[in-house]
Amino acid sequence: MSPSDSRTALVRRARAIDRTLAGTYPDAHVELDFTTPLELLVATILSAQSTDKRVNTITPTLFARYPDAAAYAGADRAELEVLITPTGFFRAKTDTLLKLGAQLVERFDGEVPTTLRELVTLPGVGRKTANVVLGNAFGVPGITVDTHFGRLSRRFGWTSDTDPDLVEAQVGALFPKKDWVMLCHHVIWHGRRRCHARNPACGACPVARLCPSYGEGETDPTKAAKLVREPRG
């Protein structure tokens, strides 16, 4: 098989996996609750070293108390720390949100910028966070390389790299840009529900026949089914 044939086969298999996951998770979406770009940006920052579910328990109160960038810029540190404590690393996150609010007010008239170049200049915002906001708040294509996406991309044989920037570039090259945002949702949902870091549910996996890593986890269908985690309510 020539390199071009091998590349074609990889692209075809990758897109077949995504089509199958799309059918398995037709309602896949970002699992952080938000109504504005700022809310999504703040929630994504808080989700670091935490879970979406835990973040969602505190953001209704947080968003009501701080409805805009100016509110974060002028927030009382102690009060903000108390509100976000359940998400962990609350002192560092409080510092980030205070600085974020100030920079949004000073540099962007209180609005969340709509380009990757500008977003990554903000406190607490790397490419992963920026792509979450761009894709889900503004409809701008991007690859969000969180721990699930990185793990599954390697298991699927889409990349062998662990550097998020390299994973983003290599996986992005396998798919049309228009598919990037939903691809991320499909893969992340699969990682949370079936393709776990430890003992993936291989025997209950819809893409088992396409996965070069099949067999790393439980292959017995009955036992594997018990490993599947249902979506949150």
N, C-alpha and C positions, 0 to 999 in steps of 0.2 A: 504493500500500500504506500503510495507516495505521500509526502507531507500535505499536499493539497487535498488528497482524498481523506486523510486522517482528520484534517481540519474540518472538512465538510461533514464528516461523520460526527464529530464533536458538536458542531453547531446543530445538526439535526437532532441529536440525542438530547441536547440541552433544551431545545425548544419543545421537544416532545414531553420532557419532564415538566416544563412549565405549563403546557396545555393540560396535562393530567392533573397537576396541582390546582389549576384554575377550576377544573371540574369538581375537584374534591372540596375546595374551599371557595365557593362562589361568592361568599359574603366577606372575604378577606379585606381587612382595612387596618389602618393604624389603630392600636388599642388604647391610646391615650385620649381622654375626653377633652374636647376643645371646641370653641366656636369662633375664635379669631386667630390670626397668625401669631400674635403675641402670646396668647394662651398656649398654643402648641409649642412655641419656642421655650417658654418657661417650663412647661410640663416635660419636654424632652430633656432639658437640663437637669430637672429634678429626678428623672428616671435613671440617671447614671448610678450604678451600684445599688439600684433599687428595682422594683417591679412596676409595671404599668398599673397593675391593680392597686398597689399601695399608693402610688401617686394620685390615682383617681379618687381615692378616699379623702384626700386633703384639698384638692384643687377647687371644688365648689366654694369653700370658704375663702381660700386664697384669692381666687379670681374676683370674688365679690368685694373683697377688701382692697385689692389692688387692680383696678380695671384698666389702667393704662401705664405707659412707660414712666410718666411723671410720678405716679403713685409709688412705683418701685424705687425710683431715684430718691424720693423723699421719705421712704419707709423708715420706721423705727427698727433698728437692728434687732433688739431683743424680742419685739413682737413678731417680726418675720421669722426669727429663729424658732420660736415656739410653734408657729404654724407649720413649718416644714420639717420639724424634727423627725416625724415618722419615716421620712424618705432616706434618712441617714446622711452622714457628713454634712450636717445642717449648718455648721459654721462656715465651711468653705462655700457651700451653695448660697448661703445668705450673702456672703461677700460678692459672689458672682452676680446675683440678681440686683444688688445695689448698684454695682458698676455697670451692669447691662442697661438698667433703666436710665442711668445718667448718660451713657453713650448714645442710646437711642434718642434721647431728648436733644443732646448737644449736636449730634452729627446727622440725624435722620428725621428731625422734626417729630420725634416720638413714634415714627412708623417703623415696622420691621422691613428691612431692605429685601429686595426681590432677586438679588443675584448672589451666586456662590462667592464671588470675589469679595463682596461687601460683608456678607454674613460671617465669613470666617475671621473677619477682623474684630468681631465682637467678643467680649469676655465669655468664656465657657462654651464657645461655639467652634467645633471642628467640622470637618467635612461630613461626618455622619449626621450630626445634629442639623447642619445646614441642609443636607439632602432630604431629611425628614420634613423640614419646614417647606422647602421648595416644592417637593412633590405633593405634599398633602394639604398645604395651605394655598399654594399658588399654581399648582398643576405643571410645574417645571420638571422635566425628567431628570432623575438622578438615581444612583445606586446607593442604598443605605447599608453599609457593612457593619452590622452589629454582630454579637457573638454567634447568634444562630445562623445568620447569613454566611459568615465566614466559615463556620463548621460545615454547613451543608454544601457550600460551594466546593470545598475540598473533598468531601465524601462523594459528591457527584462527579468528581474529576474535572470540574470546570477550571480549576486552578490548583497549584500546589503551594502557593504562597500564603504566608500568614500576615504579611503587611497589608493593612486595610486599603491603602491607596492602590497597591498593586492588584489586590483582589477586585477592587472597584473597576479598574481599567480593563482587566482581563475578562471578567464576567460581562461587563458592559459591551465588550466587543462581540459577544456571542448573540446578542439580542438587539432588535430595533429599539431606538431610544424611546419610542412611544410606549413600549412595553415595560420599561424599567421600573416604574413606580409599583405597578401591580405585581411584577415579578418579585419584588422585595416582599410585598405582603404575602404572596403565596409561599415563598420559601421560609419566611419568619414564622408564619402560622404552622407550617409543617414541622419546623424545628421545635416549636413550643408544644405541639400536640403528639407527634410521633417520633421524629428523628432526634431523640434526646441525646445530650452529651454522653450520658452513661446509659447503656442498655437500650438502644433505640428499638422501636417496635417493628423490626424488619418483616415479621410475619403478617403484619397488618398495614403494610405500606403500599399505597397505590402505585408507586413508581419502582417497586422492587425489581421488576424485570429490566429496568433501564439503569439501575444503580450499580456501579462497579464496587461499591462497598457493602452490598447485600451480604448479610451473614455476620456483620460486626455485632449485631444485637440478637435478640430472641427471634427465632424463625418459626417456631410453632405458632400457628394462627390463633389458637385459643389463648395461649399464654401471652402472645404479643398484644392481643385485643385488650387485655387487662392493663397494659402499659399506656394505652391511648388516653390522653388527657382531654377532656371535653372543653370547649370554649367557655370563657366566663360568661355569666349572665348579665 
